[in-house]
Amino acid sequence: MSEFQTIGFIGVGVMGEPMCRHIATKYGARVLATDPDAAPLERLRAHGVTPASVQEIVSQSEVILMSLPSEKVVRAVVEGGGATDATSGLLNLCRSGQVVIDLSTSPLTLTKEIAANFSERGIEFVDAPVMRTRAAAEAGSLAVPVGASEELFERIRPIIATFATDITLSGPVGAGQMVKILNNMVLYETVLALAEARAICVKAGYDPETLFHAMSTGSADSFALRNHGMKAILPQDFPERAFPVTYARKDVQFAVDMAESLGIDASGARNLVACFDKAIEKGHGEKYAPAISLVINA
Protein backbone atom coordinates (compact mmCIF):
# COMPACT_ATOMS: atom_id res chain seq x y z
CA MET A 1 0.00 0.00 0.00
CA SER A 2 1.22 3.51 -0.82
CA GLU A 3 2.35 5.58 2.17
CA PHE A 4 0.36 8.65 1.12
CA GLN A 5 -3.37 8.28 0.56
CA THR A 6 -4.18 11.73 -0.86
CA ILE A 7 -1.90 13.87 -3.01
CA GLY A 8 -2.50 17.43 -4.19
CA PHE A 9 -1.13 18.98 -7.38
CA ILE A 10 -1.02 22.74 -7.99
CA GLY A 11 -0.37 23.77 -11.60
CA VAL A 12 -1.21 21.33 -14.40
CA GLY A 13 0.23 23.13 -17.40
CA VAL A 14 2.51 21.82 -20.14
CA MET A 15 4.65 19.76 -17.74
CA GLY A 16 2.32 19.54 -14.76
CA GLU A 17 -0.57 17.88 -16.56
CA PRO A 18 1.30 14.72 -17.62
CA MET A 19 3.08 14.49 -14.26
CA CYS A 20 -0.22 14.71 -12.41
CA ARG A 21 -1.71 12.08 -14.73
CA HIS A 22 1.15 9.67 -14.07
CA ILE A 23 0.73 10.05 -10.31
CA ALA A 24 -3.01 9.43 -10.57
CA THR A 25 -2.66 6.32 -12.73
CA LYS A 26 0.42 4.75 -11.13
CA TYR A 27 0.91 5.71 -7.49
CA GLY A 28 -2.27 4.38 -5.94
CA ALA A 29 -3.56 7.46 -4.13
CA ARG A 30 -6.43 9.88 -4.52
CA VAL A 31 -5.22 12.93 -6.46
CA LEU A 32 -6.65 16.45 -6.28
CA ALA A 33 -5.53 19.18 -8.69
CA THR A 34 -6.00 22.87 -9.35
CA ASP A 35 -5.08 25.26 -12.17
CA PRO A 36 -6.42 28.57 -13.55
CA ASP A 37 -7.14 26.75 -16.83
CA ALA A 38 -10.09 24.38 -16.65
CA ALA A 39 -9.18 22.43 -19.80
CA PRO A 40 -6.34 20.29 -18.38
CA LEU A 41 -8.38 19.65 -15.25
CA GLU A 42 -11.16 18.22 -17.39
CA ARG A 43 -8.70 16.02 -19.27
CA LEU A 44 -7.25 14.81 -15.98
CA ARG A 45 -10.70 14.04 -14.62
CA ALA A 46 -10.84 11.16 -17.11
CA HIS A 47 -7.81 9.67 -15.34
CA GLY A 48 -9.32 9.86 -11.88
CA VAL A 49 -8.05 13.29 -10.82
CA THR A 50 -10.49 15.45 -8.85
CA PRO A 51 -10.45 19.21 -9.61
CA ALA A 52 -10.31 21.17 -6.35
CA SER A 53 -9.44 24.53 -4.84
CA VAL A 54 -6.11 25.19 -3.14
CA GLN A 55 -7.91 25.19 0.20
CA GLU A 56 -9.48 21.79 -0.51
CA ILE A 57 -6.13 20.40 -1.65
CA VAL A 58 -4.35 21.53 1.51
CA SER A 59 -7.09 20.35 3.87
CA GLN A 60 -7.20 16.84 2.36
CA SER A 61 -3.67 16.07 1.11
CA GLU A 62 -0.61 14.70 2.88
CA VAL A 63 1.72 15.70 0.04
CA ILE A 64 1.32 18.77 -2.18
CA LEU A 65 3.25 19.18 -5.43
CA MET A 66 3.65 22.49 -7.27
CA SER A 67 4.51 22.85 -10.97
CA LEU A 68 4.45 26.59 -11.62
CA PRO A 69 5.77 28.85 -14.41
CA SER A 70 7.74 31.49 -12.51
CA GLU A 71 9.20 32.55 -9.18
CA LYS A 72 6.44 35.17 -8.93
CA VAL A 73 3.75 32.50 -9.13
CA VAL A 74 5.61 30.22 -6.72
CA ARG A 75 5.81 33.04 -4.18
CA ALA A 76 2.13 33.90 -4.66
CA VAL A 77 1.02 30.30 -4.13
CA VAL A 78 3.22 29.89 -1.06
CA GLU A 79 2.66 33.29 0.56
CA GLY A 80 -0.82 34.15 -0.73
CA GLY A 81 -2.20 36.66 -3.17
CA GLY A 82 -0.48 39.76 -1.85
CA ALA A 83 0.08 41.41 1.50
CA THR A 84 -3.64 41.65 2.21
CA ASP A 85 -4.42 38.01 1.39
CA ALA A 86 -1.74 35.92 3.11
CA THR A 87 -4.48 33.58 4.36
CA SER A 88 -4.71 32.03 0.87
CA GLY A 89 -1.06 30.90 0.80
CA LEU A 90 0.31 27.47 1.59
CA LEU A 91 2.34 28.89 4.48
CA ASN A 92 -0.88 29.80 6.23
CA LEU A 93 -2.99 26.85 5.10
CA CYS A 94 -0.61 23.90 5.52
CA ARG A 95 -0.29 22.01 8.79
CA SER A 96 2.64 20.42 10.57
CA GLY A 97 3.64 17.06 9.07
CA GLN A 98 2.63 17.85 5.50
CA VAL A 99 5.16 17.66 2.67
CA VAL A 100 5.40 20.30 -0.08
CA ILE A 101 7.35 19.40 -3.23
CA ASP A 102 8.27 22.16 -5.67
CA LEU A 103 8.74 20.83 -9.21
CA SER A 104 9.16 24.37 -10.57
CA THR A 105 12.46 26.07 -11.36
CA SER A 106 13.08 28.82 -8.81
CA PRO A 107 16.04 30.94 -7.70
CA LEU A 108 18.15 29.30 -5.02
CA THR A 109 17.53 32.22 -2.66
CA LEU A 110 13.75 31.86 -2.94
CA THR A 111 13.90 28.10 -2.43
CA LYS A 112 15.95 28.44 0.76
CA GLU A 113 13.66 31.20 2.04
CA ILE A 114 10.53 29.15 1.43
CA ALA A 115 12.07 26.03 2.97
CA ALA A 116 13.01 27.95 6.13
CA ASN A 117 9.52 29.42 6.45
CA PHE A 118 7.87 26.01 6.04
CA SER A 119 10.29 24.44 8.51
CA GLU A 120 9.29 26.95 11.20
CA ARG A 121 5.74 25.58 10.88
CA GLY A 122 6.75 21.91 10.93
CA ILE A 123 6.13 21.47 7.20
CA GLU A 124 8.71 19.56 5.15
CA PHE A 125 9.82 21.12 1.87
CA VAL A 126 11.52 19.50 -1.11
CA ASP A 127 12.90 21.14 -4.24
CA ALA A 128 12.63 18.72 -7.17
CA PRO A 129 12.72 20.73 -10.42
CA VAL A 130 12.21 18.54 -13.48
CA MET A 131 14.59 18.16 -16.40
CA ARG A 132 14.10 16.96 -20.01
CA THR A 133 11.32 17.72 -22.44
CA ARG A 134 7.55 17.77 -22.62
CA ALA A 135 7.75 14.48 -24.53
CA ALA A 136 9.64 13.01 -21.58
CA ALA A 137 6.93 14.26 -19.24
CA GLU A 138 4.31 12.55 -21.40
CA ALA A 139 6.35 9.33 -21.42
CA GLY A 140 7.07 9.45 -17.70
CA SER A 141 10.82 9.59 -18.33
CA LEU A 142 11.84 12.90 -16.79
CA ALA A 143 15.05 13.42 -14.82
CA VAL A 144 14.66 14.98 -11.38
CA PRO A 145 17.41 16.31 -9.10
CA VAL A 146 16.09 16.43 -5.54
CA GLY A 147 17.03 18.64 -2.61
CA ALA A 148 15.95 16.90 0.61
CA SER A 149 17.11 14.82 3.54
CA GLU A 150 17.81 11.15 2.79
CA GLU A 151 14.86 10.01 4.90
CA LEU A 152 12.39 12.32 3.20
CA PHE A 153 13.85 11.52 -0.23
CA GLU A 154 13.10 7.82 0.25
CA ARG A 155 9.54 8.59 1.32
CA ILE A 156 8.68 10.78 -1.67
CA ARG A 157 10.75 8.96 -4.27
CA PRO A 158 7.89 6.56 -5.24
CA ILE A 159 5.74 9.57 -6.16
CA ILE A 160 8.43 11.11 -8.35
CA ALA A 161 9.15 7.70 -9.89
CA THR A 162 5.71 7.72 -11.51
CA PHE A 163 6.91 10.39 -13.95
CA ALA A 164 10.72 10.16 -13.82
CA THR A 165 13.26 7.48 -14.70
CA ASP A 166 16.33 9.26 -13.33
CA ILE A 167 16.00 10.61 -9.79
CA THR A 168 19.05 11.97 -7.99
CA LEU A 169 19.35 13.01 -4.36
CA SER A 170 21.51 16.04 -5.07
CA GLY A 171 21.96 17.22 -1.49
CA PRO A 172 19.97 19.24 1.06
CA VAL A 173 17.24 21.72 0.17
CA GLY A 174 18.41 23.95 -2.67
CA ALA A 175 20.62 21.33 -4.30
CA GLY A 176 17.87 20.32 -6.72
CA GLN A 177 17.51 23.89 -7.96
CA MET A 178 21.28 24.29 -8.25
CA VAL A 179 21.50 21.23 -10.50
CA LYS A 180 18.49 22.23 -12.63
CA ILE A 181 19.64 25.82 -13.13
CA LEU A 182 23.17 24.83 -14.14
CA ASN A 183 21.81 22.02 -16.32
CA ASN A 184 19.73 24.53 -18.27
CA MET A 185 22.64 26.94 -18.51
CA VAL A 186 24.80 24.26 -20.13
CA LEU A 187 21.93 22.97 -22.28
CA TYR A 188 21.01 26.32 -23.78
CA GLU A 189 24.58 27.44 -24.28
CA THR A 190 24.86 24.26 -26.38
CA VAL A 191 21.61 25.10 -28.17
CA LEU A 192 23.04 28.52 -29.04
CA ALA A 193 26.20 26.87 -30.39
CA LEU A 194 24.05 24.58 -32.56
CA ALA A 195 22.07 27.55 -33.88
CA GLU A 196 25.31 29.33 -34.75
CA ALA A 197 26.69 26.19 -36.41
CA ARG A 198 23.61 25.89 -38.61
CA ALA A 199 23.78 29.56 -39.58
CA ILE A 200 27.47 29.32 -40.51
CA CYS A 201 26.88 26.13 -42.51
CA VAL A 202 23.98 27.62 -44.49
CA LYS A 203 25.84 30.88 -45.13
CA ALA A 204 28.81 28.90 -46.44
CA GLY A 205 26.55 27.10 -48.91
CA TYR A 206 26.53 23.65 -47.32
CA ASP A 207 23.78 21.31 -46.13
CA PRO A 208 22.92 21.73 -42.41
CA GLU A 209 21.23 18.32 -42.27
CA THR A 210 24.49 16.67 -43.29
CA LEU A 211 26.32 18.81 -40.73
CA PHE A 212 24.07 17.81 -37.85
CA HIS A 213 24.12 14.14 -38.81
CA ALA A 214 27.92 14.16 -39.02
CA MET A 215 28.18 15.94 -35.65
CA SER A 216 25.92 13.30 -34.09
CA THR A 217 28.58 10.69 -34.92
CA GLY A 218 31.41 12.73 -33.44
CA SER A 219 32.40 14.40 -30.20
CA ALA A 220 29.77 17.14 -30.63
CA ASP A 221 26.98 14.60 -30.15
CA SER A 222 24.66 15.49 -27.28
CA PHE A 223 21.10 15.42 -26.00
CA ALA A 224 20.82 19.02 -27.22
CA LEU A 225 21.90 18.06 -30.73
CA ARG A 226 19.63 15.03 -31.00
CA ASN A 227 16.59 16.81 -29.59
CA HIS A 228 16.70 20.61 -29.88
CA GLY A 229 19.09 20.51 -32.84
CA MET A 230 17.64 17.77 -35.02
CA LYS A 231 13.99 18.38 -34.17
CA ALA A 232 13.83 22.18 -33.96
CA ILE A 233 16.91 24.08 -35.15
CA LEU A 234 17.51 21.99 -38.27
CA PRO A 235 13.92 22.25 -39.63
CA GLN A 236 13.45 25.71 -38.05
CA ASP A 237 10.33 24.44 -36.29
CA PHE A 238 9.56 26.31 -33.08
CA PRO A 239 5.98 25.64 -31.96
CA GLU A 240 4.21 27.41 -29.14
CA ARG A 241 2.92 25.51 -26.08
CA ALA A 242 6.36 24.03 -25.61
CA PHE A 243 9.15 25.26 -23.31
CA PRO A 244 9.37 28.85 -24.61
CA VAL A 245 12.14 31.39 -25.00
CA THR A 246 10.85 33.34 -21.99
CA TYR A 247 11.13 30.32 -19.68
CA ALA A 248 14.63 29.42 -20.89
CA ARG A 249 15.73 33.02 -20.45
CA LYS A 250 14.42 32.98 -16.88
CA ASP A 251 16.38 29.84 -16.01
CA VAL A 252 19.64 31.10 -17.51
CA GLN A 253 19.22 34.42 -15.69
CA PHE A 254 18.99 32.43 -12.45
CA ALA A 255 22.40 30.92 -13.33
CA VAL A 256 23.86 34.36 -14.05
CA ASP A 257 22.53 35.67 -10.74
CA MET A 258 23.94 32.68 -8.87
CA ALA A 259 27.33 33.14 -10.51
CA GLU A 260 27.42 36.85 -9.70
CA SER A 261 26.55 36.19 -6.06
CA LEU A 262 29.59 33.90 -5.91
CA GLY A 263 31.92 36.30 -7.71
CA ILE A 264 32.07 34.24 -10.91
CA ASP A 265 31.93 35.88 -14.34
CA ALA A 266 29.66 33.54 -16.33
CA SER A 267 30.21 35.38 -19.62
CA GLY A 268 28.76 32.62 -21.79
CA ALA A 269 25.52 32.61 -19.81
CA ARG A 270 25.31 36.41 -19.92
CA ASN A 271 25.70 36.35 -23.70
CA LEU A 272 22.97 33.72 -23.91
CA VAL A 273 20.58 35.92 -21.90
CA ALA A 274 21.27 38.73 -24.38
CA CYS A 275 20.39 36.39 -27.27
CA PHE A 276 17.14 35.40 -25.57
CA ASP A 277 16.34 39.09 -25.03
CA LYS A 278 16.89 39.74 -28.73
CA ALA A 279 14.55 36.88 -29.63
CA ILE A 280 11.90 38.27 -27.28
CA GLU A 281 12.27 41.75 -28.81
CA LYS A 282 11.73 40.20 -32.26
CA GLY A 283 8.45 38.63 -31.13
CA HIS A 284 9.66 35.06 -30.56
CA GLY A 285 9.22 34.94 -26.79
CA GLU A 286 6.42 32.36 -26.75
CA LYS A 287 8.05 30.06 -29.30
CA TYR A 288 9.99 26.93 -28.37
CA ALA A 289 13.27 28.01 -26.77
CA PRO A 290 15.59 26.98 -29.67
CA ALA A 291 13.90 29.84 -31.57
CA ILE A 292 16.97 31.88 -30.62
CA SER A 293 18.12 30.41 -33.95
CA LEU A 294 15.80 32.91 -35.66
CA VAL A 295 17.88 35.90 -34.55
CA ILE A 296 21.17 34.56 -35.84
CA ASN A 297 21.89 35.70 -39.38
CA ALA A 298 21.84 32.74 -41.76
C-alpha positions as CSV (number, residue, x, y, z in Angstrom):
1,M,0.0,0.0,0.0
2,S,1.2,3.5,-0.8
3,E,2.3,5.6,2.2
4,F,0.4,8.6,1.1
5,Q,-3.4,8.3,0.6
6,T,-4.2,11.7,-0.9
7,I,-1.9,13.9,-3.0
8,G,-2.5,17.4,-4.2
9,F,-1.1,19.0,-7.4
10,I,-1.0,22.7,-8.0
11,G,-0.4,23.8,-11.6
12,V,-1.2,21.3,-14.4
13,G,0.2,23.1,-17.4
14,V,2.5,21.8,-20.1
15,M,4.7,19.8,-17.7
16,G,2.3,19.5,-14.8
17,E,-0.6,17.9,-16.6
18,P,1.3,14.7,-17.6
19,M,3.1,14.5,-14.3
20,C,-0.2,14.7,-12.4
21,R,-1.7,12.1,-14.7
22,H,1.1,9.7,-14.1
23,I,0.7,10.1,-10.3
24,A,-3.0,9.4,-10.6
25,T,-2.7,6.3,-12.7
26,K,0.4,4.7,-11.1
27,Y,0.9,5.7,-7.5
28,G,-2.3,4.4,-5.9
29,A,-3.6,7.5,-4.1
30,R,-6.4,9.9,-4.5
31,V,-5.2,12.9,-6.5
32,L,-6.6,16.5,-6.3
33,A,-5.5,19.2,-8.7
34,T,-6.0,22.9,-9.4
35,D,-5.1,25.3,-12.2
36,P,-6.4,28.6,-13.5
37,D,-7.1,26.8,-16.8
38,A,-10.1,24.4,-16.6
39,A,-9.2,22.4,-19.8
40,P,-6.3,20.3,-18.4
41,L,-8.4,19.6,-15.3
42,E,-11.2,18.2,-17.4
43,R,-8.7,16.0,-19.3
44,L,-7.2,14.8,-16.0
45,R,-10.7,14.0,-14.6
46,A,-10.8,11.2,-17.1
47,H,-7.8,9.7,-15.3
48,G,-9.3,9.9,-11.9
49,V,-8.1,13.3,-10.8
50,T,-10.5,15.5,-8.9
51,P,-10.5,19.2,-9.6
52,A,-10.3,21.2,-6.4
53,S,-9.4,24.5,-4.8
54,V,-6.1,25.2,-3.1
55,Q,-7.9,25.2,0.2
56,E,-9.5,21.8,-0.5
57,I,-6.1,20.4,-1.6
58,V,-4.4,21.5,1.5
59,S,-7.1,20.3,3.9
60,Q,-7.2,16.8,2.4
61,S,-3.7,16.1,1.1
62,E,-0.6,14.7,2.9
63,V,1.7,15.7,0.0
64,I,1.3,18.8,-2.2
65,L,3.2,19.2,-5.4
66,M,3.7,22.5,-7.3
67,S,4.5,22.8,-11.0
68,L,4.5,26.6,-11.6
69,P,5.8,28.9,-14.4
70,S,7.7,31.5,-12.5
71,E,9.2,32.6,-9.2
72,K,6.4,35.2,-8.9
73,V,3.7,32.5,-9.1
74,V,5.6,30.2,-6.7
75,R,5.8,33.0,-4.2
76,A,2.1,33.9,-4.7
77,V,1.0,30.3,-4.1
78,V,3.2,29.9,-1.1
79,E,2.7,33.3,0.6
80,G,-0.8,34.1,-0.7
81,G,-2.2,36.7,-3.2
82,G,-0.5,39.8,-1.8
83,A,0.1,41.4,1.5
84,T,-3.6,41.7,2.2
85,D,-4.4,38.0,1.4
86,A,-1.7,35.9,3.1
87,T,-4.5,33.6,4.4
88,S,-4.7,32.0,0.9
89,G,-1.1,30.9,0.8
90,L,0.3,27.5,1.6
91,L,2.3,28.9,4.5
92,N,-0.9,29.8,6.2
93,L,-3.0,26.8,5.1
94,C,-0.6,23.9,5.5
95,R,-0.3,22.0,8.8
96,S,2.6,20.4,10.6
97,G,3.6,17.1,9.1
98,Q,2.6,17.8,5.5
99,V,5.2,17.7,2.7
100,V,5.4,20.3,-0.1
101,I,7.3,19.4,-3.2
102,D,8.3,22.2,-5.7
103,L,8.7,20.8,-9.2
104,S,9.2,24.4,-10.6
105,T,12.5,26.1,-11.4
106,S,13.1,28.8,-8.8
107,P,16.0,30.9,-7.7
108,L,18.2,29.3,-5.0
109,T,17.5,32.2,-2.7
110,L,13.7,31.9,-2.9
111,T,13.9,28.1,-2.4
112,K,15.9,28.4,0.8
113,E,13.7,31.2,2.0
114,I,10.5,29.1,1.4
115,A,12.1,26.0,3.0
116,A,13.0,28.0,6.1
117,N,9.5,29.4,6.4
118,F,7.9,26.0,6.0
119,S,10.3,24.4,8.5
120,E,9.3,26.9,11.2
121,R,5.7,25.6,10.9
122,G,6.7,21.9,10.9
123,I,6.1,21.5,7.2
124,E,8.7,19.6,5.2
125,F,9.8,21.1,1.9
126,V,11.5,19.5,-1.1
127,D,12.9,21.1,-4.2
128,A,12.6,18.7,-7.2
129,P,12.7,20.7,-10.4
130,V,12.2,18.5,-13.5
131,M,14.6,18.2,-16.4
132,R,14.1,17.0,-20.0
133,T,11.3,17.7,-22.4
134,R,7.5,17.8,-22.6
135,A,7.8,14.5,-24.5
136,A,9.6,13.0,-21.6
137,A,6.9,14.3,-19.2
138,E,4.3,12.5,-21.4
139,A,6.3,9.3,-21.4
140,G,7.1,9.4,-17.7
141,S,10.8,9.6,-18.3
142,L,11.8,12.9,-16.8
143,A,15.0,13.4,-14.8
144,V,14.7,15.0,-11.4
145,P,17.4,16.3,-9.1
146,V,16.1,16.4,-5.5
147,G,17.0,18.6,-2.6
148,A,16.0,16.9,0.6
149,S,17.1,14.8,3.5
150,E,17.8,11.1,2.8
151,E,14.9,10.0,4.9
152,L,12.4,12.3,3.2
153,F,13.8,11.5,-0.2
154,E,13.1,7.8,0.2
155,R,9.5,8.6,1.3
156,I,8.7,10.8,-1.7
157,R,10.7,9.0,-4.3
158,P,7.9,6.6,-5.2
159,I,5.7,9.6,-6.2
160,I,8.4,11.1,-8.4
161,A,9.1,7.7,-9.9
162,T,5.7,7.7,-11.5
163,F,6.9,10.4,-13.9
164,A,10.7,10.2,-13.8
165,T,13.3,7.5,-14.7
166,D,16.3,9.3,-13.3
167,I,16.0,10.6,-9.8
168,T,19.1,12.0,-8.0
169,L,19.3,13.0,-4.4
170,S,21.5,16.0,-5.1
171,G,22.0,17.2,-1.5
172,P,20.0,19.2,1.1
173,V,17.2,21.7,0.2
174,G,18.4,24.0,-2.7
175,A,20.6,21.3,-4.3
176,G,17.9,20.3,-6.7
177,Q,17.5,23.9,-8.0
178,M,21.3,24.3,-8.3
179,V,21.5,21.2,-10.5
180,K,18.5,22.2,-12.6
181,I,19.6,25.8,-13.1
182,L,23.2,24.8,-14.1
183,N,21.8,22.0,-16.3
184,N,19.7,24.5,-18.3
185,M,22.6,26.9,-18.5
186,V,24.8,24.3,-20.1
187,L,21.9,23.0,-22.3
188,Y,21.0,26.3,-23.8
189,E,24.6,27.4,-24.3
190,T,24.9,24.3,-26.4
191,V,21.6,25.1,-28.2
192,L,23.0,28.5,-29.0
193,A,26.2,26.9,-30.4
194,L,24.0,24.6,-32.6
195,A,22.1,27.5,-33.9
196,E,25.3,29.3,-34.7
197,A,26.7,26.2,-36.4
198,R,23.6,25.9,-38.6
199,A,23.8,29.6,-39.6
200,I,27.5,29.3,-40.5
201,C,26.9,26.1,-42.5
202,V,24.0,27.6,-44.5
203,K,25.8,30.9,-45.1
204,A,28.8,28.9,-46.4
205,G,26.5,27.1,-48.9
206,Y,26.5,23.6,-47.3
207,D,23.8,21.3,-46.1
208,P,22.9,21.7,-42.4
209,E,21.2,18.3,-42.3
210,T,24.5,16.7,-43.3
211,L,26.3,18.8,-40.7
212,F,24.1,17.8,-37.8
213,H,24.1,14.1,-38.8
214,A,27.9,14.2,-39.0
215,M,28.2,15.9,-35.7
216,S,25.9,13.3,-34.1
217,T,28.6,10.7,-34.9
218,G,31.4,12.7,-33.4
219,S,32.4,14.4,-30.2
220,A,29.8,17.1,-30.6
221,D,27.0,14.6,-30.2
222,S,24.7,15.5,-27.3
223,F,21.1,15.4,-26.0
224,A,20.8,19.0,-27.2
225,L,21.9,18.1,-30.7
226,R,19.6,15.0,-31.0
227,N,16.6,16.8,-29.6
228,H,16.7,20.6,-29.9
229,G,19.1,20.5,-32.8
230,M,17.6,17.8,-35.0
231,K,14.0,18.4,-34.2
232,A,13.8,22.2,-34.0
233,I,16.9,24.1,-35.2
234,L,17.5,22.0,-38.3
235,P,13.9,22.2,-39.6
236,Q,13.4,25.7,-38.1
237,D,10.3,24.4,-36.3
238,F,9.6,26.3,-33.1
239,P,6.0,25.6,-32.0
240,E,4.2,27.4,-29.1
241,R,2.9,25.5,-26.1
242,A,6.4,24.0,-25.6
243,F,9.2,25.3,-23.3
244,P,9.4,28.9,-24.6
245,V,12.1,31.4,-25.0
246,T,10.9,33.3,-22.0
247,Y,11.1,30.3,-19.7
248,A,14.6,29.4,-20.9
249,R,15.7,33.0,-20.5
250,K,14.4,33.0,-16.9
251,D,16.4,29.8,-16.0
252,V,19.6,31.1,-17.5
253,Q,19.2,34.4,-15.7
254,F,19.0,32.4,-12.5
255,A,22.4,30.9,-13.3
256,V,23.9,34.4,-14.0
257,D,22.5,35.7,-10.7
258,M,23.9,32.7,-8.9
259,A,27.3,33.1,-10.5
260,E,27.4,36.8,-9.7
261,S,26.6,36.2,-6.1
262,L,29.6,33.9,-5.9
263,G,31.9,36.3,-7.7
264,I,32.1,34.2,-10.9
265,D,31.9,35.9,-14.3
266,A,29.7,33.5,-16.3
267,S,30.2,35.4,-19.6
268,G,28.8,32.6,-21.8
269,A,25.5,32.6,-19.8
270,R,25.3,36.4,-19.9
271,N,25.7,36.3,-23.7
272,L,23.0,33.7,-23.9
273,V,20.6,35.9,-21.9
274,A,21.3,38.7,-24.4
275,C,20.4,36.4,-27.3
276,F,17.1,35.4,-25.6
277,D,16.3,39.1,-25.0
278,K,16.9,39.7,-28.7
279,A,14.5,36.9,-29.6
280,I,11.9,38.3,-27.3
281,E,12.3,41.8,-28.8
282,K,11.7,40.2,-32.3
283,G,8.5,38.6,-31.1
284,H,9.7,35.1,-30.6
285,G,9.2,34.9,-26.8
286,E,6.4,32.4,-26.8
287,K,8.0,30.1,-29.3
288,Y,10.0,26.9,-28.4
289,A,13.3,28.0,-26.8
290,P,15.6,27.0,-29.7
291,A,13.9,29.8,-31.6
292,I,17.0,31.9,-30.6
293,S,18.1,30.4,-33.9
294,L,15.8,32.9,-35.7
295,V,17.9,35.9,-34.6
296,I,21.2,34.6,-35.8
297,N,21.9,35.7,-39.4
298,A,21.8,32.7,-41.8
